[in-house]
Amino acid sequence: MRKIYLTLLIYFLCLLVSSAAVNSGTPAVHISTKPTWLGTYKAYNQRPSARSIEKGFFYALIEEQIHVEKQADYHHFIKEIVSEAGIQNASQISVSFDPAFERLDFHDITIWRDNKPINRLKTSSFKVLADEKDLSNFVYQGSFSALCILDDIRKGDRIEYSYTITGRNPIFNGKYCDGVYFQWYQPIAHQYTAIIVSAQRKLNFKYFNKVPKAIISEAAGLKRYEYEDFQIPAGHDDDNQPSWYNALGYAQISEYNDWAGIVNWALSINPTATNIKGELADRIKQLKVEAKGDKVKYFRAAVKTVQDEVRYMGIEIGQYSHRANNPEKVFKQRYGDCKDKSLLLVSMLKANDIEANIVLVNADQDEHIAEYIPTYNAFNHAVVIATVNGKQVWIDATIDYQGGAGTDIYFPDYGKGLILKAGNNQLTTIPKSKTGKITYTDTYQIKDMKSPVLFTVKSTYTLNHADDIRDKLASAGMAETEKNYLDYYSKIYSKIESKDSVIVDDDLQNNVLTTTETYLISNFLKKDSTSNKYTADLYANYVADQLPSFTGQTKTPVSVNYPYDMDYTQRVILPGGWDVPEKNNSINRDYYHFSSRYTANGDTLLLNYKLAYLQDHVPVEKLAEFKEDIKQLNSDGLSYSFSYTPGTEPEPSNTNSFMVLLAGSLTIGLIIIGIKIYQRETPAIVFSYGSTFWPVGGWLILVAVILGLTGLFSALVLISSDYFSLTTWNLVASGKQVLGYKLFITMEVVCFIILMCYSVYCLILLINKRDILPQLIINYFLFTAAFFGIDFICTLVLKHNKFVEPHPYALIYSIIMAFIWITYFKKSIRVEDTFIVPYPHYNYSYEGPETPVEETKTL
């Protein structure tokens, strides 16, 4: 569905572009003679070796001459077709330009065939099309491509063409910064580059990788930098190389001497909004009222407003490639790009006296931006830094659905950034945010050899991973998500079907998101007709998905999913139990850690895997080591096979013997203690039956009902909740909270048994009107409130599954009951005159008639 919306959006914007073109004049391709300021280069006609030619053609010449003062870039190409593949790949010319500030002039298009020129230059050959390459990323730049599809191209033809693009984006105020490449992804026989600049204009250069030596000359007040090279091999990128890695020869050119110049330029075009009016002013006022002077609360509300209410969409035409739109406009239209949203957030924060600034970063280069010389071309993203109550907080305003509370917010690892603050003259190292974790638990519950296996997948995401999955769920929708999940498992299990909808539990405050999937798998166990055994294979697909694929020919660093920390457990519950030895494995490298642990406990097999990447790439010198690790893991480190023969041995009980023994011993012990307390002698009592003795009645009937129901409820909880099952005991089988979970289960069993016995005991005392009941029942209500209070606290600490889910209702109920009935048993005259029977029974005597006469008495 999202793809359909995107297609419609692209179509709509193309209509807008076409409409604008009709109204303001279609961007034109002009035909003119070559500029008179061009320099000359050496003649050269040698071809690259046939082995090095790719895609059926090569560049016989790539010429680029840049006149900084005339704001003109001249380009001249000669492509030679050597095979039919070259006809397909090189028979079209496409030049991108921005008509908002650039003019495109073609000088010639010539086909050389048998050393004879054929002129193909005519304006009717060009189609000028909107070429919004970033529109899929919700960025519209207003650029166009002049496309010329050449006809009648043959093997052996040389295609020669030249053009000049004149004009610079006025947003840069005439300051020149550029990047010039001396190597392309096709072999180049002859390459010539010239940069012509006023002798009064100082340019700074930085060269990367292999580049030709510059020849510098000066004449007529102009300085010329010339670079010429021959037989330049094609550059190659590997599929898994990091975004910051670039092996091509290139140069950075900048007129700026320091980062302060970039800061001053960026501040001049993106000043913080003051004297805010309109809808934005109303929203700021509303947030201030709701925050009630709490800066942290206001900060978080402002962040959520910009992140969640202002969608990401950039209209970056002309100067707005770097100039942010007015925050009032951005808020009213409810969309903007990174700089728009960042300036809006900074303006909102400063409106409540929270210090905030835009920070320029490079989402692809990260900390490698420090290798650049000062240039406005160094950045491709804008974020925000704020100081809230003395705490420095980094915010990416373009991230949707971020969880967390207050200033607790995840920020991507952008490495270094340039804070746009007057006086700043250096890049700032951005502190690393605390990263989250992904915990997967796959449970295969095998009832018997024929029934479908109940397959449950529980996935828990924290911090940045919770943000990511929350965004994906919102974008895809639940129906599409469930389909994608089922498609994923269908590639592993051919006969799998959904049993229930995906359950999502999203804790925004703590930024923890959990999904639970339930499936049925038929033919999970495969029967071997010869041995009569059932077999199954398990594979840690989640781990394998994170291992990159590369060959021994890879010569670049290999990118990995960083930051990444995963804990993956496969649980197989099988009737008959397991008899497998414990097995452990671990790999610890500088760039990643892996460990696995295979154990069995009762009827449950546990396969646990942990994978964490410690940096964003594997260095070239470590690739052989990493490749061998992956080979080992794929071979036997991620797979597990087991076989089972039904009926070969008695099926072990799933009963937790420890818990049964504990419950039985405790119940017997409580009965013995209760009898001893009941038989403890109490002082003799003499009373007048007719005037003071009261039978059980009034509110005491309700107390008797409560005690009976409590005893019954406690017994039902103990029976129905599988406390005495080994499956329950092993429900949490890995991680730091195993001991806490088992202590929690033990505590609940002990307390419910005490509660059951105590309530029944108090009911017996109540029926017999024993004199010891009032104090014991007060202690009973205090115990009940204390038990449910401790239980609720434990559930908050050990939230894992249905046995550890916080239920505050029992705590609230027990506290209310304790308050009411403790007060009643302390204050009531009926209680005082009813529970007077001592032990033994002859310790009291009557005064008055043998047949009691009831009297009405106000309680």
N, C-alpha and C positions, 0 to 999 in steps of 0.2 A: 504493500500500500504506500509505503514511504517513497518507493521508486516512482510510482504513478504520480504522486504529488510533485516530486522533483521534476519529472518530465513536463508536467503541466506548467510548473514555474518557469522552466527554461523556455518553453514555447511562448508563454506570456511575455517574458522579458525580450525574447527575440522580436515579438510583435511590436513591443515598445520601441526597440532599436530601429526596426523598419519604419515605424511611424515617425520617429524623430528624424530619420534619414530623409523621409519624404518632405517633412516640414522644414528642415534646416539645410537640405542639400546633402546628397549621398557623398560619403568620403570618396575622394577621387584619386586615381592614379594619374600622375602627370608624366609627360614625356619631354625630356630636355637633353641637352648635350652634357657631357661630363664636366665636372667642376674644373676650373683653370688652376686651382691651387694644388693639384695632385702631384706627388713626387713620383719618381721612377724606380723600378726594381730591375734586378738582373734577369736576363733571359735564361730560361731553363726548360728543357723538354724531355727529361728522363722520367720513365715510368717506375712506380714501385714494383717490387717483385710480384709475380703472379700469385704466389702463395699467400701474400699479405692482403690481397684485395678481397673485400667482403661485399656482399649484396650486389655484386655484378658491376660495380663502378668505383671510381676513385676520384679524388679532387686533384686535378693537374695544377690548380692554383686556387689559393684562398688569399685575397687581398683585402685588407681593411685599413682605411686611412681616416683618422678622426681629427677634425679641426675644432679645437675647443672654443676658439674665439668666434667662429662662425656657427657654432652649435650644429655642426653637420657631421654625419657618419657616412662615409662612402664604402660600398661593398662591391667586390668583383669576384666572380666565381667562374671556374671552368671545370665541368664534370665530364669525365670520359667514360662512355659505356663500353664494357668489355664482354658482356653476355646478355642473354635475354632477361635474366634476373635484374640487371641494371636498367633495362627499359621500364620494367615495372616499378622500380624503386626510385628512379631519378628523373622521370619524365614530367615532373611538375615543379612549379616554382611557387613558393608561399612566403610572403613577407608580412610580418605583423607590425602594426603601427597604431598610434593613438591620435586620431584626427583632432582631438581637443587641443593639442599643442605640437603635433608633428605633421610634416608634409613629406609625401613619398614621391620621388622622381625616378623613373626608370630611364636609363640611358641607352641600353641596347639589350636585345635577346637575339643571339646568333647561333644557328646550328651549323657546325663545320662538318661537312661530309666530303670525303675525298679531297680535303684541303680547300674546299670551296665554301664560301659563306652563304648561308640562307637566312635572310632577315625575317624574324618572327615577331618583331616588336610592333604591336598595335594595341590601342586602348581597349578595343572591343574584345581582346583575348582575356581580359581580366574580369574576374568576379570578386567584388568586395563584400566580404561576409563578416558578420560579428563572430569573433573567435573566443568567446568567453570560456577559457579553459578552466577557470576556477569557479564556474557557476555551480558545479556539483558541491563545492565547499561553501556555497551561499555567499560568494563574492562576485560582484559585477564591476568590471573595470572600464567598460566602454571602448575596449580595443577592437581592432578589425584586422582581417588578413586579406591581402591582395593575392588572389589565387589565379595562376595561369597554368592550365593543363595543356601541355604541348602535344600536338598530333604528329604522326608520321616520324617517330623516333626509332632509329635502327641501331643495331649492334655496330660499334665502331664510331658512332657520332660523338662529337664533342659539343657540349652545351655550354655556351658562354653567355653570361648576363651580368649586368651591373646596375646599381641603383644607389641613390643617396636619400637618407632620412634626415631632414632638417628640423630643428626645434628641440627645446628642452622643457621639462616640466617647470613652470615658474615657481613652484613651491620651494625649489632649492635656491632661489635668490641668486642665480648665476654661479653658485659654487659647483665645482666639477668633482664628481666622484664616479668611478667606474670600475668594472672588472673586465679584463681582456684575456681571452683564452688563446693559447698558442698550440693547442692540441685538441682534436675533435675525435668523434667515435668512428671516423672513417680515415683510411690512410691519406696523407696529404703529400704530394710530390714537392710542392713549392708553396711556402707560406711567407707572406710579407705583411707587416703591420707598421703603421706610422702614426705617431701622435704629435700633432702640431699645436703649439700653445705659445702665448705671448711670453717673451723672455722675462716679463715682469711678474708673471704668475708662477708661484712656486708649487710644484706638485711633489707629493710624497709617493714612493713606490715600495711595494713589498712583493717579492716573487716567491712562488710556491712550485716545488718540484722542478722538473727540467724545463728551462726557458732559454731562448737564444739571448746572447749578450746584446745590450742596447748600444747603438751607435748614435751619439748625440752631436748635433750640429746646430749652428745658429746663423741666421741671415735675415736681414730686413726686419729686425725686431721680433722675429719668431724663432722659437726653439723647436727642433724636430728630434723626436726619439724614434729610431728606426730599429725594427727587429726582423731578421730574415733567417729562414731555416729551410732545410731540404729533407725530403724523405722522412717525414714525421710519422711514426707508426700510429695505428688506431688505438685510442684509449678504450679500456674495458672496465665496466662495473660488474661486481658480483651481486647476485640477487640478495644476499644476506649481509651486505656491508652496512655499517652504521651510516646514518644520514649525514653525519659530520665529516665522513671520510671522502677525500677527493684526491685522486692520484694524477689528475691531468695537470699539465703545465699551464699556469695562469699567473696574472699579475693583478694586484690591487692598486688602484690609483686614487689618491685623495688630496684635495686641496686643504684639508683640515690638518692642523698640527697637533691637536690634542682633543680629548673627549669633551673638554669644556665648551669648545666651539659647537659640538653636536648638541650639547645640553641647551646652550643659549638659543640655537636655531629651533630646536624642538619646542622649547618653552614659548618662543615668539609666535609659533603657529598654533599652539594648543594651550592657551591660558586657561586657568581655572575659572569657571563661571562664578560671577558675583551678582548681587542684586537679582537673584533668581525670582522669576514670576511664573504665573500660569499654573498648570496642573502639577508641575514639579514642585513649585513652592508649596502648594496645598499638601502634597504627599510628605514633604519634609516636615511641615508643621504637624501633620498627623502622627508621623513617627516620633517626633519629639514628645508629643502628648502621651503616646502609648509607652514610651521609655521612662517617663517620669524622672528624668535627670540621670538615668543609668546609661552611661556611655557605651558599655558593652552591649546592652540590649539594643540601643539605637544602631550601633555598628552592625550587628547581625541582621537587623531588620533592613538596613540599607543595602547590605550585600545581597540578601535574598530578593529584594526588589529588583536590583539590576540583573542578577543571574537568572531569575525565574520569570520575571514579567517582561523583560526586554529581550526579544529573541535575537539570535545572531544572524545578521544579514548586512553585508557591506556594499554600499554603492560608492565605489572608489574611482570616480571619474575625475580626471585632471588633477587639480590640487588636492582633492580629497583622497588621493592615494596615501597622503601623509598627514593631512589636516583633518582633525576630528570635527564632526558636526556639533553644533551648539547643544549642550545637554538638555535644554528645554525642548528642543526639536526632537532629540533622540527619545526622550521619555514620552512625548506626545505620540510619536509614530510607533513607539514600542518595538523598534529594531535598531540595530547598529552593529558595527564591526568591533574588533578588539579595542581600538583606540577610542571609538565612540563610547563604548560601555565603560572603559577605564576612566575617561574624563568625567563621565556622568557620576561614577561612584566617588571619585575624588571630590567633585563639587558637592555631592550630598554629604560626605563626611566632614568636609571643611565648613559646611553650613552649620554644623553643630560643634565647631571648635575641636574637631579631631584632625590631627596632623596627617596628611596623606599626600602622596605623589605618584605620578605615573612612572613606571619603570619599563624601559625598552629591553627586550630580550630576543634571543633567537631560538625558537623551539626546535630547530634542526641541529644547530651547532652547539647548544648548551654552553659548557665552560670553555669550549674551543674557540669561542668568540674572542677570547683573550689573545689569540694569535693574530687577530686583525689589527690593522692600523685604524685610527679614528676615521670613520666614514658613516654616512647615514644609510649606506647599503648594508650595514652589518646586522640590521635587525629586521625581523618579520612578525613580531608580536608585541603587544603592550599589556602590562599587568599593573598591579597597584601595591604599594607598600603603605601601611598605616601604623600609627602609634596610638594604641588604645590603653589608657590608664598606665602608661609607661611601658607597655609590652609592644614589641614590634611584630606586626602581623603582615604576611604576604597573601595576596588574593588574586586569583585569576577570575575576572568577572565574566569570562565566556564559558565557564563550567556550569552545567545545569545540574539541578537536583543534588546539591552538596548537603551531606548530613553533618552532624556535629552540633555543638552548642557554644554560644558566645564566641570567643576568639579561637576556639578549637576548630580549625579548618585546614584541610589538606591543601598543599601547594605543590605542583609538579616540580621535578628536579630540573630547573632551567639553568643551573650552573652559575652563570654570571649575568648581571644586568646593569644597565646605565640608569641610575635614578635621576629623573628630571627635576633637579633642585638647584637653584641658583648657587653658584660657587663650586658645584661638584665637578671634578676633573679626572675621575677614574671609574673603572668598572667595579661593581660591588659583588663579592662572593655571596650567593644566596644560601642561607642555611638550609640544610636538608630537612624536609618534613618527616615526621614519623610516618612510616609506611605501614600499610595494612597487610592482611594475611587472607589466604583462601583455604578453607577447610572443607574437604569433600569426604563424605562417608557413604559408600555404596553398600547396601545390605541385601544379600541374597538369602531369602528364607525358603528352604526346601522342605515342603510338607511330606512328600513321598516321591517315589520315582516317576509317577505318572502325572501328577497335578502340575499346573503351571507354577513356576517359581515367582514368588512375590519379590519384586525388585524395587527397592526404595533408595532414592538418591537425595541426600541432604547436603546442601551447599551453603556454607556460611562465608560471607564476604565482609571485611572490615575496612574502614577508612577509605583510601583511594579506590580500592576494589569495589566497595559498596557504592561509591559515587558512580563508577563506570557501569556497573550492572543495573543500577537504578535508572540511569540514562537510557541504557539499551532496552530495558523493559518498557519504559515510557514511549520510546520511539517505535518499537516493534508492535507493542500491544500483546496481550496475553494469548490470544488465539495464534498469532504468528510465532510467538515464543514457544508455546507448547508444540507446535508443528516442527520448529527447528530442533527442539530437544529430542523429539521422537525420531526425526530424520537422523540425528547424530547417532542414537543408539541402534537404529535400524541397520546401520552399516556394520555394527558389531554382532547384533542378534537379529537374524532374519525374521524370526517369529516372535515379535514383541508388540505389545499393544498397551495403550494408556489405560490405567485402572481408575485414575481420578485426575482432576484438574491440578495444575501446579499451584501450590500454596506458597504465598509470599508473606513473610513476616519482616517488616521494615521498622527498625528502631532508629529513627532519625536523630534522636538526642545523642545516642552513643555511636551513631553511624555504623550500625551493624545490620546487614540485610541477609536473611536466610530464605532459601527456596527449598521446597520439598516436593519431589516428584515420585509418583508411584506407578509402576508398570507390572505387567504379567508377561513372563517369558515362557513360551512353550518350547519343548525339546532342548531345554538348557543342558540337561544331562543326556549324553549320547551313549547308547548301549552297544557294547561289543558282543556280537552274536557268538563269537568263539569262546571268550572267557566269561561271558555273562556279567561283565563288570560295566558299571556306569562311569563315564569320564566327563570331565569338564575342564575348560581352559579359561584362565583369567589373565587379563593383561592390563597393565597400568596405563591406559590410554591418555589420561590427563597429564601424566608425566611425559609420555612420548610426544604429545602435542607441543610441548615446550622445548623439545630438542631440535635445533636447527639442522637443516640438510645442506651439506656442502661436500665438495669433492677434494681429492688430493691436489687438484690444480688451483684451488682457491689461494690467492695471494694477497687478499685484503683481510682486515679484521672482520670477524663475524658478529653481527648484531644479535643480542638476546633480549628477552622480555624483562627489562629492568625498570623499576623495582619489582621483584617477584618472590613471594614466599608462600609455598604450598605445603599443606599437610593432607595426605590422601590415604584413606583407610578403606579396604575392602573387607567386609564381614560376610562370612558364609555360615549360615546356621543349618546344620545337617543332623537329622535323626541318626543316632548311633555314635555320635561323637567323633573325635579326632585322635589320632595317635601319630603326631608328627613332631619332629625335633625342632627346637627353636633355631632360627637362622638369622644372622645379622650381616649387613653389608654397608659400607660407607665409602664415599669418595670425597675428599676435601682438597679443593684447589683454591687458588687465590681468587678466582673469578666465579666459582660456584661451589655449593655443597649439596651432596646427595646422600641419603641414607635409606635403608629398608630394614624392616624387622618382621619376621614371620613367627607367629606364636599361635597356640591353640589353648582354649580353656573350656572344658566341658564340651558342649555341642557347637561351639563357635570357633571358626578359623579366622584369624586376624592377619591381614597383610597390610602393613603400614609403610608408606613412602613419604619422604620429605625431600623437597627440592627448593633451593633458594639461590638466586643469582645475586652476586655481590657487586657487579658493575655492568655497564650497558653493552659490553662487547668482550669477545675473546681475542687476545692479541695474536698477531700472525705467528709469533714464535711458539704459541701454545696450541696451534690448530691441530698438529699431529697428535698431541696428547689428548685433546678434547675429542678428536675423531675416534681414537682408540677407546676412550671412555664410552662414547655413544654406541660404538660397535658392541662393546661388552654388555651394556645395558639392554640394547635391543636383542642381544643373543639370549641372555638368561636372567638379566637383572630386573626385568619388568614383567616377566611372565611366571605363571604358576599353574601347574596341572595337577589334578587329583583324580583318583578313581575310588569307586565305592561298590561293594558287592552286598546287596541287601540280604539279611538273614544269616550272614556268616558268623555273627556274634550277637549276644544278647544286646538289645538296644538299651543303652545307659539311660538312667532316669535324668530328667531335666530338673529334678528337685534340688534345691540348695540345702544340703544337709546341715550346714552350719546354722542357717537361719531357722530351720525346723527345730534343731536342738536348742537354740537360743530361746525361741518362742515357747517351746514346751517347758524348759527349765524355769523360765521367768513366770509362766502362768502357774505352775505348781508352787513356786516360791511365794508368789503373791497370795495364793489360796492359804498356804500355811501361815503367812504373816497375818492375813485377815482373820483367821480363826483365833490366833493368839491374841490379837487386839480385841476381838469380840469377847473372849473369855477372861479378859483382864477384869478383876473385881473392881467395882465402882462403889462409892459410899451409899449406905442405906438411906432410903427416902420414906418419910411418913407424910401422907397427904389425905385430905378429905375429898373423897371421890366426887361427891355431889357438887362441891363448890369450886374445885380447881382442875380436875382431870378433863382433858379434851381428846377426842379421837382424831385420826388423820382426816383432814377435810379442808375445805376452802382452797387457797392457793397451793397447799401442799399436794393436792391431786395433780396439779400442773407440773410440780417438781418431780413427782413420781413418773409422769409420762416422759418428761425430758430425760430423766436418768435411764429409763427403759429404752428410749429411742437412741440415746447416745451409745449405750452398750451394743445395740443392734447395728447402728451405723459403723462403729469401730470394727465389729466383726466382719461386716460386709466389705469394708475397705481392705482389710487384711486378706480376705479371700479373693476379691475381684481384681486387685491391683498387681497380682503376680509377684508379690514380694518374695515368695518362696521358690521362684524360678531362677535357674542359673542364667537364663537369657537376660532377665532383668539385672541380675548381679553383674553381668559383663556388658551391660548396655554401653557404658563408657569404658573403652578398653585401651585408650591411648591418650597421652597428654598429661599435663601436670595435675589435673583435677581428679584423677582416678581414685586416689585415697579419699579425697573429700566427698566424692560421689558415694562411695561404699559406706563411709561413716554416716552420710546423710540417710541412706536406705536403712542402715542398722538403727539409727536414732528414731526414724519414723515407726519401724516395727516395734521397738521397745515402748515408745510412747503410746502407740495405739493399743498395745496389749494392756499397759497400765491404765489407760483411759477406759478400756472395756471392762477390766476387772474392778476398777475403782467405782465406776458408775453402777455396776451390778451390786457391789458391796454396799454402796450408799442406799440403793433401793431396798436391799434387805434390812438395813438398819432403820430406814424410814417406815417400812411396813411393820416392824417390830417396835417402833417408837422408842428406840434405844436412846439413852441419855448422852451417848458419845457422838451422835449424828451431827449436831450443829457445828462443832469444831471441825469434824472430818469433812463435812460437805463444804465448809468455807475453804478448807485446804484444797478440796477437789476443784472448785471453780478457779482458784488461783493457779493450780497446776494446768488446767485446761487453757487459760489465757497465756500462761508462760510457754506452754508447748507450741501453740499456734503462732506465737510471736517469734520464737526461735526458728520454727519451721519456715516462716515467711522470709526471715533474714537469710536463711540458707538458700532458699530458692533464688533470691536475687544474686547471690554470689556464685551459685552453681547451676545457672540456667542451661540445660542441655536438651531435655526431652520431656515426654509427658509426665515423668516422675519428678521432674524438677522444674515445674512451672509455677510462678508466683500466683497465688490465689488469696487476695486480701480479705475475701468475704468471711472465711472461717475465723480469721483473727478479729475482725470487727464484731462478729457475732459473739465470740467467746468473751471479749472485753465487756460488751453490753450485758451479757448474761451474768458475768461475774459481779458487775456493779449492782445489778438489780437484786440478785439472790443473796449476795453477801450482806447487803443492807437489810434485806428482809429477815434473814436468820439471826441478825444481831438485834433487831428492833422489835420483832413480832412477839406479842404476848401469847398468841396461839402456839408458836414454836416453843416458847418457854414452858407452857403448860401441857404440851403434847409429848415432847421427848424427855420423859422422866423415868423410863424403865431402866433400872440398873442391872448389873450382873453380879452374882446370880439373882434369880427372880425373887428369892425369899428375902432380899435386902430391902424390900419395901412392904408396907402394910397399909390397909385402908382404915379410914375413919368414916363412919356413916353407913347408910343402908347398903345391903348386898346388891340390890338392883339399882344401877346408876340412873339418875334423873338428869336429862340434858338441860343445860341452861344456855341462854343466848348471851354471848359475850362479844363485845366489840373488839376487833383486832386493831 
